[in-house]
Structures are given as C-alpha cells and as structure tokens.
C-alpha cells in the first residue's frame, strides 16, 4: 500500500544536486560500473532525467519538502522509481 510518507526527512535549504549527492542510494552509473560520479549526477539534472514530486529537477533548484516521489530516467526504458 502506497502512502504519502516522506521519502527523506527535511533538511535546511539545499539544492537538488546537494540533496542527491547526500543520498545513500542512486541508480548505478551508465558510463561505468558502480555508483555515479558527481559530474554524472549533474548531467542527469541538466538533461531533466530526475523528477522530484512529479517535476523535473534542475541542479540549482531548492528542494521542497516533503519529498513523496523520486524518479530517475522517467522517459526511458531504464526508469527507476524510488517512491
């Protein structure tokens, strides 16, 4: 059963890039095996590949809490939904 429980706890104001880089889990890198590099996460955000609460997130956007939906590569076959 899905609920609207926040995915992560609220923090002080932070950018989307800062938020993603502090997460303990991210999709594996498409460029190499293992976790993505900081620059790869930045490119995901520049390309609109990350959606937070149903909106495309950009690297300098301020994260709005509560976060109830986090989707990576929403238009791709390799779509990854965390909530």
mmCIF file of the N, C-alpha and C atoms, coordinates in Angstrom:
data_MODEL
# 
_entry.id   MODEL 
# 
loop_
_atom_site.group_PDB 
_atom_site.id 
_atom_site.type_symbol 
_atom_site.label_atom_id 
_atom_site.label_alt_id 
_atom_site.label_comp_id 
_atom_site.label_asym_id 
_atom_site.label_entity_id 
_atom_site.label_seq_id 
_atom_site.pdbx_PDB_ins_code 
_atom_site.Cartn_x 
_atom_site.Cartn_y 
_atom_site.Cartn_z 
_atom_site.occupancy 
_atom_site.B_iso_or_equiv 
_atom_site.pdbx_formal_charge 
_atom_site.auth_seq_id 
_atom_site.auth_comp_id 
_atom_site.auth_asym_id 
_atom_site.auth_atom_id 
_atom_site.pdbx_PDB_model_num 
ATOM 1   N N  . UNK A 1 1  ? 0.834  -1.178 0.000   1.00 0.00 ? 1  UNK A N  1 
ATOM 2   C CA . UNK A 1 1  ? 0.000  0.000  0.000   1.00 0.00 ? 1  UNK A CA 1 
ATOM 3   C C  . UNK A 1 1  ? 0.881  1.245  0.000   1.00 0.00 ? 1  UNK A C  1 
ATOM 4   N N  . UNK A 1 2  ? 0.655  2.121  -0.931  1.00 0.00 ? 2  UNK A N  1 
ATOM 5   C CA . UNK A 1 2  ? 1.422  3.361  -1.006  1.00 0.00 ? 2  UNK A CA 1 
ATOM 6   C C  . UNK A 1 2  ? 0.803  4.412  -0.103  1.00 0.00 ? 2  UNK A C  1 
ATOM 7   N N  . UNK A 1 3  ? 1.667  5.172  0.533   1.00 0.00 ? 3  UNK A N  1 
ATOM 8   C CA . UNK A 1 3  ? 1.217  6.274  1.376   1.00 0.00 ? 3  UNK A CA 1 
ATOM 9   C C  . UNK A 1 3  ? 1.972  7.526  0.971   1.00 0.00 ? 3  UNK A C  1 
ATOM 10  N N  . UNK A 1 4  ? 1.598  8.630  1.538   1.00 0.00 ? 4  UNK A N  1 
ATOM 11  C CA . UNK A 1 4  ? 2.311  9.876  1.274   1.00 0.00 ? 4  UNK A CA 1 
ATOM 12  C C  . UNK A 1 4  ? 3.350  10.152 2.346   1.00 0.00 ? 4  UNK A C  1 
ATOM 13  N N  . UNK A 1 5  ? 3.934  9.104  2.892   1.00 0.00 ? 5  UNK A N  1 
ATOM 14  C CA . UNK A 1 5  ? 5.001  9.250  3.862   1.00 0.00 ? 5  UNK A CA 1 
ATOM 15  C C  . UNK A 1 5  ? 6.214  9.840  3.155   1.00 0.00 ? 5  UNK A C  1 
ATOM 16  N N  . UNK A 1 6  ? 6.847  10.858 3.740   1.00 0.00 ? 6  UNK A N  1 
ATOM 17  C CA . UNK A 1 6  ? 8.017  11.459 3.090   1.00 0.00 ? 6  UNK A CA 1 
ATOM 18  C C  . UNK A 1 6  ? 9.119  10.436 2.850   1.00 0.00 ? 6  UNK A C  1 
ATOM 19  N N  . UNK A 1 7  ? 9.772  10.538 1.723   1.00 0.00 ? 7  UNK A N  1 
ATOM 20  C CA . UNK A 1 7  ? 10.847 9.638  1.355   1.00 0.00 ? 7  UNK A CA 1 
ATOM 21  C C  . UNK A 1 7  ? 12.100 9.923  2.185   1.00 0.00 ? 7  UNK A C  1 
ATOM 22  N N  . UNK A 1 8  ? 12.369 11.179 2.442   1.00 0.00 ? 8  UNK A N  1 
ATOM 23  C CA . UNK A 1 8  ? 13.504 11.595 3.263   1.00 0.00 ? 8  UNK A CA 1 
ATOM 24  C C  . UNK A 1 8  ? 13.053 12.711 4.183   1.00 0.00 ? 8  UNK A C  1 
ATOM 25  N N  . UNK A 1 9  ? 13.783 12.878 5.254   1.00 0.00 ? 9  UNK A N  1 
ATOM 26  C CA . UNK A 1 9  ? 13.449 13.933 6.199   1.00 0.00 ? 9  UNK A CA 1 
ATOM 27  C C  . UNK A 1 9  ? 13.905 15.290 5.664   1.00 0.00 ? 9  UNK A C  1 
ATOM 28  N N  . UNK A 1 10 ? 13.182 16.326 6.051   1.00 0.00 ? 10 UNK A N  1 
ATOM 29  C CA . UNK A 1 10 ? 13.513 17.680 5.621   1.00 0.00 ? 10 UNK A CA 1 
ATOM 30  C C  . UNK A 1 10 ? 14.846 18.124 6.211   1.00 0.00 ? 10 UNK A C  1 
ATOM 31  N N  . UNK A 1 11 ? 15.596 18.861 5.425   1.00 0.00 ? 11 UNK A N  1 
ATOM 32  C CA . UNK A 1 11 ? 16.873 19.448 5.838   1.00 0.00 ? 11 UNK A CA 1 
ATOM 33  C C  . UNK A 1 11 ? 16.766 20.954 5.640   1.00 0.00 ? 11 UNK A C  1 
ATOM 34  N N  . UNK A 1 12 ? 17.810 21.660 6.041   1.00 0.00 ? 12 UNK A N  1 
ATOM 35  C CA . UNK A 1 12 ? 17.845 23.086 5.736   1.00 0.00 ? 12 UNK A CA 1 
ATOM 36  C C  . UNK A 1 12 ? 17.869 23.234 4.222   1.00 0.00 ? 12 UNK A C  1 
ATOM 37  N N  . UNK A 1 13 ? 17.633 24.453 3.752   1.00 0.00 ? 13 UNK A N  1 
ATOM 38  C CA . UNK A 1 13 ? 17.586 24.691 2.306   1.00 0.00 ? 13 UNK A CA 1 
ATOM 39  C C  . UNK A 1 13 ? 18.838 24.130 1.630   1.00 0.00 ? 13 UNK A C  1 
ATOM 40  N N  . UNK A 1 14 ? 18.613 23.330 0.603   1.00 0.00 ? 14 UNK A N  1 
ATOM 41  C CA . UNK A 1 14 ? 19.717 22.757 -0.159  1.00 0.00 ? 14 UNK A CA 1 
ATOM 42  C C  . UNK A 1 14 ? 19.288 22.614 -1.609  1.00 0.00 ? 14 UNK A C  1 
ATOM 43  N N  . UNK A 1 15 ? 20.265 22.594 -2.505  1.00 0.00 ? 15 UNK A N  1 
ATOM 44  C CA . UNK A 1 15 ? 19.952 22.449 -3.918  1.00 0.00 ? 15 UNK A CA 1 
ATOM 45  C C  . UNK A 1 15 ? 19.665 20.981 -4.218  1.00 0.00 ? 15 UNK A C  1 
ATOM 46  N N  . UNK A 1 16 ? 19.073 20.760 -5.370  1.00 0.00 ? 16 UNK A N  1 
ATOM 47  C CA . UNK A 1 16 ? 18.780 19.392 -5.799  1.00 0.00 ? 16 UNK A CA 1 
ATOM 48  C C  . UNK A 1 16 ? 20.066 18.582 -5.907  1.00 0.00 ? 16 UNK A C  1 
ATOM 49  N N  . UNK A 1 17 ? 21.122 19.182 -6.442  1.00 0.00 ? 17 UNK A N  1 
ATOM 50  C CA . UNK A 1 17 ? 22.393 18.474 -6.568  1.00 0.00 ? 17 UNK A CA 1 
ATOM 51  C C  . UNK A 1 17 ? 22.916 18.067 -5.190  1.00 0.00 ? 17 UNK A C  1 
ATOM 52  N N  . UNK A 1 18 ? 22.898 18.963 -4.226  1.00 0.00 ? 18 UNK A N  1 
ATOM 53  C CA . UNK A 1 18 ? 23.348 18.638 -2.868  1.00 0.00 ? 18 UNK A CA 1 
ATOM 54  C C  . UNK A 1 18 ? 22.504 17.508 -2.273  1.00 0.00 ? 18 UNK A C  1 
ATOM 55  N N  . UNK A 1 19 ? 21.205 17.585 -2.476  1.00 0.00 ? 19 UNK A N  1 
ATOM 56  C CA . UNK A 1 19 ? 20.296 16.561 -1.963  1.00 0.00 ? 19 UNK A CA 1 
ATOM 57  C C  . UNK A 1 19 ? 20.643 15.186 -2.534  1.00 0.00 ? 19 UNK A C  1 
ATOM 58  N N  . UNK A 1 20 ? 20.787 15.099 -3.856  1.00 0.00 ? 20 UNK A N  1 
ATOM 59  C CA . UNK A 1 20 ? 21.067 13.804 -4.477  1.00 0.00 ? 20 UNK A CA 1 
ATOM 60  C C  . UNK A 1 20 ? 22.419 13.247 -4.049  1.00 0.00 ? 20 UNK A C  1 
ATOM 61  N N  . UNK A 1 21 ? 23.409 14.118 -3.909  1.00 0.00 ? 21 UNK A N  1 
ATOM 62  C CA . UNK A 1 21 ? 24.740 13.643 -3.545  1.00 0.00 ? 21 UNK A CA 1 
ATOM 63  C C  . UNK A 1 21 ? 24.815 13.139 -2.107  1.00 0.00 ? 21 UNK A C  1 
ATOM 64  N N  . UNK A 1 22 ? 23.879 13.533 -1.257  1.00 0.00 ? 22 UNK A N  1 
ATOM 65  C CA . UNK A 1 22 ? 23.898 13.021 0.115   1.00 0.00 ? 22 UNK A CA 1 
ATOM 66  C C  . UNK A 1 22 ? 23.066 11.753 0.291   1.00 0.00 ? 22 UNK A C  1 
ATOM 67  N N  . UNK A 1 23 ? 22.337 11.343 -0.735  1.00 0.00 ? 23 UNK A N  1 
ATOM 68  C CA . UNK A 1 23 ? 21.546 10.113 -0.640  1.00 0.00 ? 23 UNK A CA 1 
ATOM 69  C C  . UNK A 1 23 ? 22.473 8.897  -0.589  1.00 0.00 ? 23 UNK A C  1 
ATOM 70  N N  . UNK A 1 24 ? 22.118 7.894  0.211   1.00 0.00 ? 24 UNK A N  1 
ATOM 71  C CA . UNK A 1 24 ? 22.951 6.687  0.277   1.00 0.00 ? 24 UNK A CA 1 
ATOM 72  C C  . UNK A 1 24 ? 22.736 5.749  -0.906  1.00 0.00 ? 24 UNK A C  1 
ATOM 73  N N  . UNK A 1 25 ? 21.728 6.035  -1.764  1.00 0.00 ? 25 UNK A N  1 
ATOM 74  C CA . UNK A 1 25 ? 21.437 5.168  -2.904  1.00 0.00 ? 25 UNK A CA 1 
ATOM 75  C C  . UNK A 1 25 ? 21.111 6.014  -4.124  1.00 0.00 ? 25 UNK A C  1 
ATOM 76  N N  . UNK A 1 26 ? 21.685 5.638  -5.231  1.00 0.00 ? 26 UNK A N  1 
ATOM 77  C CA . UNK A 1 26 ? 21.409 6.252  -6.539  1.00 0.00 ? 26 UNK A CA 1 
ATOM 78  C C  . UNK A 1 26 ? 21.480 5.136  -7.570  1.00 0.00 ? 26 UNK A C  1 
ATOM 79  N N  . UNK A 1 27 ? 20.839 5.307  -8.723  1.00 0.00 ? 27 UNK A N  1 
ATOM 80  C CA . UNK A 1 27 ? 20.995 4.285  -9.772  1.00 0.00 ? 27 UNK A CA 1 
ATOM 81  C C  . UNK A 1 27 ? 22.467 4.148  -10.151 1.00 0.00 ? 27 UNK A C  1 
ATOM 82  N N  . UNK A 1 28 ? 22.844 2.959  -10.554 1.00 0.00 ? 28 UNK A N  1 
ATOM 83  C CA . UNK A 1 28 ? 24.227 2.745  -10.984 1.00 0.00 ? 28 UNK A CA 1 
ATOM 84  C C  . UNK A 1 28 ? 24.543 3.581  -12.208 1.00 0.00 ? 28 UNK A C  1 
ATOM 85  N N  . UNK A 1 29 ? 25.799 3.869  -12.358 1.00 0.00 ? 29 UNK A N  1 
ATOM 86  C CA . UNK A 1 29 ? 26.284 4.687  -13.459 1.00 0.00 ? 29 UNK A CA 1 
ATOM 87  C C  . UNK A 1 29 ? 26.006 4.025  -14.795 1.00 0.00 ? 29 UNK A C  1 
ATOM 88  N N  . UNK A 1 30 ? 25.659 4.837  -15.786 1.00 0.00 ? 30 UNK A N  1 
ATOM 89  C CA . UNK A 1 30 ? 25.502 4.331  -17.143 1.00 0.00 ? 30 UNK A CA 1 
ATOM 90  C C  . UNK A 1 30 ? 26.836 4.376  -17.885 1.00 0.00 ? 30 UNK A C  1 
ATOM 91  N N  . UNK A 1 31 ? 27.784 5.137  -17.360 1.00 0.00 ? 31 UNK A N  1 
ATOM 92  C CA . UNK A 1 31 ? 29.076 5.331  -18.024 1.00 0.00 ? 31 UNK A CA 1 
ATOM 93  C C  . UNK A 1 31 ? 30.129 4.332  -17.560 1.00 0.00 ? 31 UNK A C  1 
ATOM 94  N N  . UNK A 1 32 ? 29.972 3.839  -16.331 1.00 0.00 ? 32 UNK A N  1 
ATOM 95  C CA . UNK A 1 32 ? 30.923 2.883  -15.783 1.00 0.00 ? 32 UNK A CA 1 
ATOM 96  C C  . UNK A 1 32 ? 30.185 2.058  -14.736 1.00 0.00 ? 32 UNK A C  1 
ATOM 97  N N  . UNK A 1 33 ? 30.764 0.968  -14.284 1.00 0.00 ? 33 UNK A N  1 
ATOM 98  C CA . UNK A 1 33 ? 30.074 0.168  -13.268 1.00 0.00 ? 33 UNK A CA 1 
ATOM 99  C C  . UNK A 1 33 ? 30.229 0.838  -11.902 1.00 0.00 ? 33 UNK A C  1 
ATOM 100 N N  . UNK A 1 34 ? 29.224 0.693  -11.072 1.00 0.00 ? 34 UNK A N  1 
ATOM 101 C CA . UNK A 1 34 ? 29.291 1.268  -9.738  1.00 0.00 ? 34 UNK A CA 1 
ATOM 102 C C  . UNK A 1 34 ? 28.496 2.548  -9.615  1.00 0.00 ? 34 UNK A C  1 
ATOM 103 N N  . UNK A 1 35 ? 28.667 3.239  -8.491  1.00 0.00 ? 35 UNK A N  1 
ATOM 104 C CA . UNK A 1 35 ? 27.893 4.463  -8.252  1.00 0.00 ? 35 UNK A CA 1 
ATOM 105 C C  . UNK A 1 35 ? 28.289 5.578  -9.226  1.00 0.00 ? 35 UNK A C  1 
ATOM 106 N N  . UNK A 1 36 ? 27.365 6.496  -9.495  1.00 0.00 ? 36 UNK A N  1 
ATOM 107 C CA . UNK A 1 36 ? 27.664 7.583  -10.434 1.00 0.00 ? 36 UNK A CA 1 
ATOM 108 C C  . UNK A 1 36 ? 28.596 8.625  -9.814  1.00 0.00 ? 36 UNK A C  1 
ATOM 109 N N  . UNK A 1 37 ? 29.352 9.293  -10.657 1.00 0.00 ? 37 UNK A N  1 
ATOM 110 C CA . UNK A 1 37 ? 30.217 10.381 -10.190 1.00 0.00 ? 37 UNK A CA 1 
ATOM 111 C C  . UNK A 1 37 ? 29.375 11.634 -9.979  1.00 0.00 ? 37 UNK A C  1 
ATOM 112 N N  . UNK A 1 38 ? 29.926 12.606 -9.277  1.00 0.00 ? 38 UNK A N  1 
ATOM 113 C CA . UNK A 1 38 ? 29.227 13.874 -9.064  1.00 0.00 ? 38 UNK A CA 1 
ATOM 114 C C  . UNK A 1 38 ? 28.878 14.537 -10.394 1.00 0.00 ? 38 UNK A C  1 
ATOM 115 N N  . UNK A 1 39 ? 29.804 14.488 -11.344 1.00 0.00 ? 39 UNK A N  1 
ATOM 116 C CA . UNK A 1 39 ? 29.548 15.127 -12.638 1.00 0.00 ? 39 UNK A CA 1 
ATOM 117 C C  . UNK A 1 39 ? 28.462 14.391 -13.422 1.00 0.00 ? 39 UNK A C  1 
ATOM 118 N N  . UNK A 1 40 ? 28.363 13.083 -13.255 1.00 0.00 ? 40 UNK A N  1 
ATOM 119 C CA . UNK A 1 40 ? 27.303 12.337 -13.933 1.00 0.00 ? 40 UNK A CA 1 
ATOM 120 C C  . UNK A 1 40 ? 25.936 12.710 -13.356 1.00 0.00 ? 40 UNK A C  1 
ATOM 121 N N  . UNK A 1 41 ? 25.841 12.841 -12.036 1.00 0.00 ? 41 UNK A N  1 
ATOM 122 C CA . UNK A 1 41 ? 24.588 13.266 -11.406 1.00 0.00 ? 41 UNK A CA 1 
ATOM 123 C C  . UNK A 1 41 ? 24.223 14.673 -11.887 1.00 0.00 ? 41 UNK A C  1 
ATOM 124 N N  . UNK A 1 42 ? 25.206 15.541 -12.004 1.00 0.00 ? 42 UNK A N  1 
ATOM 125 C CA . UNK A 1 42 ? 24.970 16.905 -12.510 1.00 0.00 ? 42 UNK A CA 1 
ATOM 126 C C  . UNK A 1 42 ? 24.408 16.863 -13.934 1.00 0.00 ? 42 UNK A C  1 
ATOM 127 N N  . UNK A 1 43 ? 24.949 15.990 -14.776 1.00 0.00 ? 43 UNK A N  1 
ATOM 128 C CA . UNK A 1 43 ? 24.438 15.859 -16.152 1.00 0.00 ? 43 UNK A CA 1 
ATOM 129 C C  . UNK A 1 43 ? 23.010 15.339 -16.163 1.00 0.00 ? 43 UNK A C  1 
ATOM 130 N N  . UNK A 1 44 ? 22.686 14.389 -15.286 1.00 0.00 ? 44 UNK A N  1 
ATOM 131 C CA . UNK A 1 44 ? 21.303 13.897 -15.195 1.00 0.00 ? 44 UNK A CA 1 
ATOM 132 C C  . UNK A 1 44 ? 20.358 15.061 -14.937 1.00 0.00 ? 44 UNK A C  1 
ATOM 133 N N  . UNK A 1 45 ? 20.743 15.938 -14.012 1.00 0.00 ? 45 UNK A N  1 
ATOM 134 C CA . UNK A 1 45 ? 19.893 17.076 -13.671 1.00 0.00 ? 45 UNK A CA 1 
ATOM 135 C C  . UNK A 1 45 ? 19.800 18.067 -14.827 1.00 0.00 ? 45 UNK A C  1 
ATOM 136 N N  . UNK A 1 46 ? 20.908 18.313 -15.508 1.00 0.00 ? 46 UNK A N  1 
ATOM 137 C CA . UNK A 1 46 ? 20.898 19.238 -16.652 1.00 0.00 ? 46 UNK A CA 1 
ATOM 138 C C  . UNK A 1 46 ? 20.025 18.727 -17.784 1.00 0.00 ? 46 UNK A C  1 
ATOM 139 N N  . UNK A 1 47 ? 19.924 17.415 -17.933 1.00 0.00 ? 47 UNK A N  1 
ATOM 140 C CA . UNK A 1 47 ? 19.128 16.804 -19.003 1.00 0.00 ? 47 UNK A CA 1 
ATOM 141 C C  . UNK A 1 47 ? 17.673 16.571 -18.604 1.00 0.00 ? 47 UNK A C  1 
ATOM 142 N N  . UNK A 1 48 ? 17.318 16.883 -17.369 1.00 0.00 ? 48 UNK A N  1 
ATOM 143 C CA . UNK A 1 48 ? 15.947 16.680 -16.915 1.00 0.00 ? 48 UNK A CA 1 
ATOM 144 C C  . UNK A 1 48 ? 15.611 15.228 -16.644 1.00 0.00 ? 48 UNK A C  1 
ATOM 145 N N  . UNK A 1 49 ? 16.611 14.429 -16.313 1.00 0.00 ? 49 UNK A N  1 
ATOM 146 C CA . UNK A 1 49 ? 16.406 12.993 -16.103 1.00 0.00 ? 49 UNK A CA 1 
ATOM 147 C C  . UNK A 1 49 ? 15.940 12.637 -14.699 1.00 0.00 ? 49 UNK A C  1 
ATOM 148 N N  . UNK A 1 50 ? 15.824 13.633 -13.822 1.00 0.00 ? 50 UNK A N  1 
ATOM 149 C CA . UNK A 1 50 ? 15.401 13.388 -12.449 1.00 0.00 ? 50 UNK A CA 1 
ATOM 150 C C  . UNK A 1 50 ? 14.133 14.180 -12.165 1.00 0.00 ? 50 UNK A C  1 
ATOM 151 N N  . UNK A 1 51 ? 13.130 13.509 -11.609 1.00 0.00 ? 51 UNK A N  1 
ATOM 152 C CA . UNK A 1 51 ? 11.883 14.175 -11.219 1.00 0.00 ? 51 UNK A CA 1 
ATOM 153 C C  . UNK A 1 51 ? 11.691 14.026 -9.720  1.00 0.00 ? 51 UNK A C  1 
ATOM 154 N N  . UNK A 1 52 ? 11.407 15.148 -9.064  1.00 0.00 ? 52 UNK A N  1 
ATOM 155 C CA . UNK A 1 52 ? 11.108 15.140 -7.637  1.00 0.00 ? 52 UNK A CA 1 
ATOM 156 C C  . UNK A 1 52 ? 9.694  15.666 -7.479  1.00 0.00 ? 52 UNK A C  1 
ATOM 157 N N  . UNK A 1 53 ? 8.851  14.876 -6.832  1.00 0.00 ? 53 UNK A N  1 
ATOM 158 C CA . UNK A 1 53 ? 7.434  15.219 -6.647  1.00 0.00 ? 53 UNK A CA 1 
ATOM 159 C C  . UNK A 1 53 ? 6.758  15.550 -7.975  1.00 0.00 ? 53 UNK A C  1 
ATOM 160 N N  . UNK A 1 54 ? 7.121  14.810 -9.020  1.00 0.00 ? 54 UNK A N  1 
ATOM 161 C CA . UNK A 1 54 ? 6.466  14.948 -10.316 1.00 0.00 ? 54 UNK A CA 1 
ATOM 162 C C  . UNK A 1 54 ? 6.970  16.076 -11.191 1.00 0.00 ? 54 UNK A C  1 
ATOM 163 N N  . UNK A 1 55 ? 7.993  16.813 -10.760 1.00 0.00 ? 55 UNK A N  1 
ATOM 164 C CA . UNK A 1 55 ? 8.527  17.928 -11.542 1.00 0.00 ? 55 UNK A CA 1 
ATOM 165 C C  . UNK A 1 55 ? 9.983  17.659 -11.892 1.00 0.00 ? 55 UNK A C  1 
ATOM 166 N N  . UNK A 1 56 ? 10.378 18.030 -13.107 1.00 0.00 ? 56 UNK A N  1 
ATOM 167 C CA . UNK A 1 56 ? 11.776 17.896 -13.498 1.00 0.00 ? 56 UNK A CA 1 
ATOM 168 C C  . UNK A 1 56 ? 12.630 18.775 -12.596 1.00 0.00 ? 56 UNK A C  1 
ATOM 169 N N  . UNK A 1 57 ? 13.690 18.190 -12.045 1.00 0.00 ? 57 UNK A N  1 
ATOM 170 C CA . UNK A 1 57 ? 14.561 18.909 -11.122 1.00 0.00 ? 57 UNK A CA 1 
ATOM 171 C C  . UNK A 1 57 ? 15.811 19.387 -11.849 1.00 0.00 ? 57 UNK A C  1 
ATOM 172 N N  . UNK A 1 58 ? 16.240 20.589 -11.545 1.00 0.00 ? 58 UNK A N  1 
ATOM 173 C CA . UNK A 1 58 ? 17.488 21.152 -12.080 1.00 0.00 ? 58 UNK A CA 1 
ATOM 174 C C  . UNK A 1 58 ? 18.485 21.252 -10.947 1.00 0.00 ? 58 UNK A C  1 
ATOM 175 N N  . UNK A 1 59 ? 19.778 21.307 -11.262 1.00 0.00 ? 59 UNK A N  1 
ATOM 176 C CA . UNK A 1 59 ? 20.813 21.220 -10.228 1.00 0.00 ? 59 UNK A CA 1 
ATOM 177 C C  . UNK A 1 59 ? 20.770 22.352 -9.217  1.00 0.00 ? 59 UNK A C  1 
ATOM 178 N N  . UNK A 1 60 ? 20.314 23.542 -9.604  1.00 0.00 ? 60 UNK A N  1 
ATOM 179 C CA . UNK A 1 60 ? 20.322 24.684 -8.689  1.00 0.00 ? 60 UNK A CA 1 
ATOM 180 C C  . UNK A 1 60 ? 18.965 24.945 -8.044  1.00 0.00 ? 60 UNK A C  1 
ATOM 181 N N  . UNK A 1 61 ? 17.964 24.102 -8.332  1.00 0.00 ? 61 UNK A N  1 
ATOM 182 C CA . UNK A 1 61 ? 16.658 24.247 -7.690  1.00 0.00 ? 61 UNK A CA 1 
ATOM 183 C C  . UNK A 1 61 ? 16.789 23.953 -6.196  1.00 0.00 ? 61 UNK A C  1 
ATOM 184 N N  . UNK A 1 62 ? 16.015 24.654 -5.390  1.00 0.00 ? 62 UNK A N  1 
ATOM 185 C CA . UNK A 1 62 ? 15.967 24.369 -3.958  1.00 0.00 ? 62 UNK A CA 1 
ATOM 186 C C  . UNK A 1 62 ? 14.953 23.256 -3.741  1.00 0.00 ? 62 UNK A C  1 
ATOM 187 N N  . UNK A 1 63 ? 15.339 22.249 -2.984  1.00 0.00 ? 63 UNK A N  1 
ATOM 188 C CA . UNK A 1 63 ? 14.475 21.094 -2.734  1.00 0.00 ? 63 UNK A CA 1 
ATOM 189 C C  . UNK A 1 63 ? 13.302 21.517 -1.855  1.00 0.00 ? 63 UNK A C  1 
ATOM 190 N N  . UNK A 1 64 ? 12.102 21.105 -2.264  1.00 0.00 ? 64 UNK A N  1 
ATOM 191 C CA . UNK A 1 64 ? 10.890 21.378 -1.496  1.00 0.00 ? 64 UNK A CA 1 
ATOM 192 C C  . UNK A 1 64 ? 10.458 20.096 -0.787  1.00 0.00 ? 64 UNK A C  1 
ATOM 193 N N  . UNK A 1 65 ? 10.332 20.180 0.521   1.00 0.00 ? 65 UNK A N  1 
ATOM 194 C CA . UNK A 1 65 ? 9.913  19.028 1.318   1.00 0.00 ? 65 UNK A CA 1 
ATOM 195 C C  . UNK A 1 65 ? 8.438  19.141 1.632   1.00 0.00 ? 65 UNK A C  1 
ATOM 196 N N  . UNK A 1 66 ? 7.751  18.034 1.834   1.00 0.00 ? 66 UNK A N  1 
ATOM 197 C CA . UNK A 1 66 ? 8.234  16.662 1.855   1.00 0.00 ? 66 UNK A CA 1 
ATOM 198 C C  . UNK A 1 66 ? 8.401  16.110 0.444   1.00 0.00 ? 66 UNK A C  1 
ATOM 199 N N  . UNK A 1 67 ? 9.335  15.224 0.289   1.00 0.00 ? 67 UNK A N  1 
ATOM 200 C CA . UNK A 1 67 ? 9.545  14.547 -0.988  1.00 0.00 ? 67 UNK A CA 1 
ATOM 201 C C  . UNK A 1 67 ? 8.764  13.237 -0.926  1.00 0.00 ? 67 UNK A C  1 
ATOM 202 N N  . UNK A 1 68 ? 7.810  13.099 -1.813  1.00 0.00 ? 68 UNK A N  1 
ATOM 203 C CA . UNK A 1 68 ? 6.980  11.890 -1.836  1.00 0.00 ? 68 UNK A CA 1 
ATOM 204 C C  . UNK A 1 68 ? 7.190  11.071 -3.109  1.00 0.00 ? 68 UNK A C  1 
ATOM 205 N N  . UNK A 1 69 ? 7.954  11.613 -4.066  1.00 0.00 ? 69 UNK A N  1 
ATOM 206 C CA . UNK A 1 69 ? 8.198  10.917 -5.324  1.00 0.00 ? 69 UNK A CA 1 
ATOM 207 C C  . UNK A 1 69 ? 9.581  11.286 -5.835  1.00 0.00 ? 69 UNK A C  1 
ATOM 208 N N  . UNK A 1 70 ? 10.361 10.263 -6.200  1.00 0.00 ? 70 UNK A N  1 
ATOM 209 C CA . UNK A 1 70 ? 11.702 10.478 -6.751  1.00 0.00 ? 70 UNK A CA 1 
ATOM 210 C C  . UNK A 1 70 ? 11.889 9.495  -7.899  1.00 0.00 ? 70 UNK A C  1 
ATOM 211 N N  . UNK A 1 71 ? 12.001 10.020 -9.132  1.00 0.00 ? 71 UNK A N  1 
ATOM 212 C CA . UNK A 1 71 ? 12.084 9.181  -10.328 1.00 0.00 ? 71 UNK A CA 1 
ATOM 213 C C  . UNK A 1 71 ? 13.318 9.569  -11.130 1.00 0.00 ? 71 UNK A C  1 
ATOM 214 N N  . UNK A 1 72 ? 14.086 8.567  -11.534 1.00 0.00 ? 72 UNK A N  1 
ATOM 215 C CA . UNK A 1 72 ? 15.250 8.771  -12.396 1.00 0.00 ? 72 UNK A CA 1 
ATOM 216 C C  . UNK A 1 72 ? 14.934 8.210  -13.777 1.00 0.00 ? 72 UNK A C  1 
ATOM 217 N N  . UNK A 1 73 ? 15.238 8.933  -14.827 1.00 0.00 ? 73 UNK A N  1 
ATOM 218 C CA . UNK A 1 73 ? 15.081 8.495  -16.221 1.00 0.00 ? 73 UNK A CA 1 
ATOM 219 C C  . UNK A 1 73 ? 13.635 8.122  -16.523 1.00 0.00 ? 73 UNK A C  1 
ATOM 220 N N  . UNK A 1 74 ? 12.698 8.992  -16.196 1.00 0.00 ? 74 UNK A N  1 
ATOM 221 C CA . UNK A 1 74 ? 11.275 8.735  -16.330 1.00 0.00 ? 74 UNK A CA 1 
ATOM 222 C C  . UNK A 1 74 ? 10.795 8.401  -17.729 1.00 0.00 ? 74 UNK A C  1 
ATOM 223 N N  . UNK A 1 75 ? 11.469 8.889  -18.760 1.00 0.00 ? 75 UNK A N  1 
ATOM 224 C CA . UNK A 1 75 ? 11.029 8.644  -20.141 1.00 0.00 ? 75 UNK A CA 1 
ATOM 225 C C  . UNK A 1 75 ? 11.808 7.511  -20.797 1.00 0.00 ? 75 UNK A C  1 
ATOM 226 N N  . UNK A 1 76 ? 12.610 6.807  -20.034 1.00 0.00 ? 76 UNK A N  1 
ATOM 227 C CA . UNK A 1 76 ? 13.494 5.786  -20.575 1.00 0.00 ? 76 UNK A CA 1 
ATOM 228 C C  . UNK A 1 76 ? 13.000 4.387  -20.204 1.00 0.00 ? 76 UNK A C  1 
ATOM 229 N N  . UNK A 1 77 ? 13.492 3.398  -20.925 1.00 0.00 ? 77 UNK A N  1 
ATOM 230 C CA . UNK A 1 77 ? 13.200 2.013  -20.582 1.00 0.00 ? 77 UNK A CA 1 
ATOM 231 C C  . UNK A 1 77 ? 13.818 1.644  -19.238 1.00 0.00 ? 77 UNK A C  1 
ATOM 232 N N  . UNK A 1 78 ? 14.877 2.369  -18.850 1.00 0.00 ? 78 UNK A N  1 
ATOM 233 C CA . UNK A 1 78 ? 15.564 2.072  -17.592 1.00 0.00 ? 78 UNK A CA 1 
ATOM 234 C C  . UNK A 1 78 ? 15.054 2.954  -16.451 1.00 0.00 ? 78 UNK A C  1 
ATOM 235 N N  . UNK A 1 79 ? 13.794 3.319  -16.513 1.00 0.00 ? 79 UNK A N  1 
ATOM 236 C CA . UNK A 1 79 ? 13.171 4.163  -15.480 1.00 0.00 ? 79 UNK A CA 1 
ATOM 237 C C  . UNK A 1 79 ? 13.383 3.532  -14.107 1.00 0.00 ? 79 UNK A C  1 
ATOM 238 N N  . UNK A 1 80 ? 13.779 4.351  -13.144 1.00 0.00 ? 80 UNK A N  1 
ATOM 239 C CA . UNK A 1 80 ? 14.000 3.912  -11.776 1.00 0.00 ? 80 UNK A CA 1 
ATOM 240 C C  . UNK A 1 80 ? 13.164 4.794  -10.864 1.00 0.00 ? 80 UNK A C  1 
ATOM 241 N N  . UNK A 1 81 ? 12.219 4.181  -10.148 1.00 0.00 ? 81 UNK A N  1 
ATOM 242 C CA . UNK A 1 81 ? 11.357 4.923  -9.235  1.00 0.00 ? 81 UNK A CA 1 
ATOM 243 C C  . UNK A 1 81 ? 11.686 4.499  -7.818  1.00 0.00 ? 81 UNK A C  1 
ATOM 244 N N  . UNK A 1 82 ? 12.012 5.476  -6.969  1.00 0.00 ? 82 UNK A N  1 
ATOM 245 C CA . UNK A 1 82 ? 12.313 5.161  -5.581  1.00 0.00 ? 82 UNK A CA 1 
ATOM 246 C C  . UNK A 1 82 ? 11.103 5.281  -4.703  1.00 0.00 ? 82 UNK A C  1 
ATOM 247 N N  . UNK A 1 83 ? 10.097 6.009  -5.150  1.00 0.00 ? 83 UNK A N  1 
ATOM 248 C CA . UNK A 1 83 ? 8.872  6.105  -4.358  1.00 0.00 ? 83 UNK A CA 1 
ATOM 249 C C  . UNK A 1 83 ? 7.764  6.606  -5.236  1.00 0.00 ? 83 UNK A C  1 
# 
